[in-house]
Amino acid sequence: MTKLGEILAKRSVNKSMVARRTGLSKARINELTLNVSTKLRADELYLIAKAIDMDPCELLTLLYGHLTLVPQVD
């Protein structure tokens, strides 16, 4: 399960409802929530966040807040 899948499960979100509200296919929602190698596009993140009544920036931070910049070498 992906981090997005964990967030949706924790919030008890129905993936079929997300698919209907976002216009994304159920297969795409399943892929985004189950396959860790699947890349989430920005437009999909925005639509999913709105569908689950979540701030898109908050969802972005939950999903990718662990990323850091590579230290600059002078």
BAFI-3210 file (N, C-alpha, C; in Angstrom, 3 decimals, decimal comma, padded with zeros to 6 digits):
// residues 74
n [1|2|3|4|5|6|7|8|9|10|11|12|13|14|15|16|17|18|19|20|21|22|23|24|25|26|27|28|29|30|31|32|33|34|35|36|37|38|39|40|41|42|43|44|45|46|47|48|49|50|51|52|53|54|55|56|57|58|59|60|61|62|63|64|65|66|67|68|69|70|71|72|73|74]
n.u [000,846|000,456|001,613|-000,419|-002,571|-002,576|-003,263|-005,857|-007,129|-006,859|-008,486|-010,877|-011,884|-013,882|-012,868|-014,220|-015,962|-014,101|-013,095|-015,405|-015,901|-013,577|-013,206|-011,295|-010,344|-011,516|-009,649|-007,290|-007,230|-006,965|-004,452|-002,854|-003,084|-002,196|000,114|003,413|005,265|003,954|003,480|002,233|000,436|000,428|-002,061|-003,797|-003,317|-004,290|-007,047|-007,822|-007,322|-009,221|-011,552|-011,627|-012,006|-009,722|-006,895|-004,968|-002,223|-001,599|-001,973|000,014|002,290|002,083|002,485|004,956|006,649|008,894|011,037|014,249|016,604|019,611|022,711|024,532|027,624|030,399]
n.v [-001,179|002,246|005,473|007,325|005,549|004,643|006,999|007,460|005,145|005,471|007,674|006,542|006,594|006,154|004,682|004,502|006,655|008,732|008,367|008,926|011,641|012,936|012,313|010,613|007,309|004,278|002,286|003,764|005,105|002,874|001,996|004,169|003,940|001,435|000,577|001,100|002,104|003,765|006,985|009,947|012,509|016,119|017,336|015,249|014,858|017,293|017,159|014,833|015,608|017,696|016,194|014,665|016,514|017,931|020,028|020,723|021,362|020,354|017,614|017,220|017,758|015,681|013,478|013,968|015,354|014,354|014,557|015,917|018,508|018,076|018,527|021,488|021,745|023,747]
n.w [000,000|-000,732|000,511|000,049|-000,104|002,539|003,878|002,866|003,812|006,589|006,966|006,376|003,731|000,886|-002,004|-004,429|-004,311|-004,374|-006,948|-008,467|-007,747|-008,567|-011,222|-012,008|-013,003|-011,426|-011,553|-011,811|-009,326|-007,661|-008,525|-007,721|-004,976|-004,300|-005,700|-005,264|-007,058|-008,756|-010,089|-008,745|-010,149|-010,135|-010,686|-010,114|-007,376|-006,370|-007,080|-005,679|-003,019|-002,765|-003,119|-000,804|001,118|002,046|002,582|-000,235|000,011|002,518|002,089|000,173|001,735|003,632|001,973|000,684|002,365|003,583|001,906|001,109|000,251|-001,646|-000,094|-000,793|-002,389|-002,042]
ca.u [000,000|001,214|001,310|-001,754|-003,499|-002,642|-004,011|-007,267|-007,625|-006,939|-009,638|-012,036|-012,381|-014,334|-012,145|-015,189|-016,432|-013,003|-013,079|-016,558|-015,768|-012,404|-013,203|-010,257|-010,935|-011,319|-008,374|-006,200|-007,220|-006,374|-003,027|-002,220|-003,127|-001,636|001,380|004,370|006,053|003,102|003,730|001,053|000,566|-000,033|-003,494|-004,479|-003,202|-005,205|-008,420|-008,048|-007,405|-010,517|-012,600|-011,675|-012,105|-008,412|-006,105|-003,977|-000,862|-001,447|-001,786|001,344|003,271|002,011|003,027|006,319|007,355|010,142|012,104|015,175|017,526|020,982|023,567|025,317|029,070|031,009]
ca.v [000,000|003,497|006,456|007,825|004,494|004,656|008,198|007,231|004,111|006,063|008,582|005,721|007,151|005,207|004,982|004,697|008,039|009,583|008,232|009,669|013,090|013,482|011,981|009,610|005,973|003,450|001,582|004,713|005,290|001,655|002,022|005,190|003,557|000,100|000,343|002,108|002,666|004,668|008,402|010,779|013,807|017,249|017,539|014,177|015,165|018,401|016,665|013,889|016,391|018,368|015,177|014,164|017,694|018,141|021,054|020,094|021,552|019,420|016,289|017,238|017,648|014,328|012,514|014,239|016,197|013,710|014,827|017,011|018,905|017,585|019,620|022,146|021,712|024,966]
ca.w [000,000|-000,818|001,547|-000,266|000,312|003,997|004,279|002,556|004,727|007,934|006,960|005,983|002,476|-000,119|-003,235|-005,514|-004,189|-004,851|-008,405|-009,008|-007,517|-009,255|-012,639|-012,247|-013,044|-010,231|-011,756|-011,514|-007,878|-007,103|-008,853|-006,874|-003,572|-004,069|-006,395|-004,784|-008,154|-009,528|-009,831|-008,566|-010,819|-009,327|-010,874|-009,399|-005,957|-006,091|-007,153|-004,573|-001,786|-002,742|-002,990|000,571|001,975|002,653|001,923|-001,113|000,541|003,633|001,497|-000,438|002,817|004,198|001,019|000,225|003,326|004,012|000,932|001,444|-000,793|-001,558|000,380|-001,836|-002,172|-002,582]
c.u [000,892|000,850|-000,079|-002,812|-003,673|-003,459|-005,505|-007,874|-007,812|-008,154|-010,930|-012,707|-012,733|-013,683|-013,080|-015,724|-015,363|-012,952|-014,216|-016,351|-014,619|-012,447|-012,089|-010,909|-010,652|-009,995|-007,192|-006,103|-006,592|-004,872|-002,285|-002,158|-002,449|-000,236|002,385|005,208|005,247|003,357|002,406|001,294|-000,033|-001,537|-004,307|-004,459|-004,204|-006,656|-008,748|-008,194|-008,764|-011,659|-012,731|-011,689|-010,828|-007,697|-005,044|-002,542|-000,585|-001,207|-000,407|002,423|003,260|002,671|004,513|007,145|008,673|011,314|012,959|016,053|018,886|021,841|024,430|026,800|029,670|032,404]
c.v [001,242|004,410|007,059|006,815|004,456|005,844|007,991|006,197|004,682|006,972|007,860|006,258|006,024|005,585|005,174|006,113|008,996|009,542|009,040|011,174|013,706|013,293|011,021|008,232|005,239|002,706|002,494|004,962|004,071|001,625|002,998|004,776|002,222|-000,115|001,444|002,721|003,630|006,107|009,170|012,130|014,898|017,462|016,473|014,435|016,242|017,917|015,721|014,637|017,076|017,373|014,669|015,311|017,936|019,240|020,378|020,236|020,602|018,005|016,181|017,052|016,259|013,303|012,711|015,103|015,625|014,013|016,008|017,313|018,273|018,745|020,174|022,127|022,959|024,738]
c.w [000,000|000,354|001,308|000,161|001,816|004,499|004,031|003,504|006,132|008,049|006,573|004,722|001,511|-001,454|-004,435|-005,505|-004,699|-006,371|-009,034|-008,899|-008,302|-010,758|-013,005|-012,241|-011,735|-010,338|-011,419|-010,010|-007,215|-007,339|-007,937|-005,408|-003,273|-004,632|-006,037|-005,898|-009,031|-009,111|-009,788|-009,224|-009,936|-009,473|-010,153|-007,894|-005,573|-006,067|-006,003|-003,260|-001,679|-002,520|-001,559|001,587|002,769|001,885|001,051|-000,610|001,705|003,107|000,865|000,625|003,442|003,271|000,743|001,175|003,814|003,073|001,373|000,260|-000,566|-001,087|-000,763|-001,445|-002,822|-003,070]
res [m|t|k|l|g|e|i|l|a|k|r|s|v|n|k|s|m|v|a|r|r|t|g|l|s|k|a|r|i|n|e|l|t|l|n|v|s|t|k|l|r|a|d|e|l|y|l|i|a|k|a|i|d|m|d|p|c|e|l|l|t|l|l|y|g|h|l|t|l|v|p|q|v|d]
***
